[in-house]
Amino acid sequence: MYHIHFELPSQPLTERQISILNFMDEYRQQNGYAPSIQEIGIGTGIASTSAVNYQINRLVTGG
């Protein structure tokens, strides 16, 4: 398993955001498609789908 280091131009990503991005990348490579919000939560240990959605929105708006 490998981990990708991402950084936004204005500020570094949080550990939670990095965890989400790594999970999404690994999932996509294994399955050929992106995971659902619920699958991301399960795979990263985030219980709330709202929290997952919030983090994804921050990643999208941040670049």
Beta strands, then each sheet from edge to edge (+ up, - down):
end
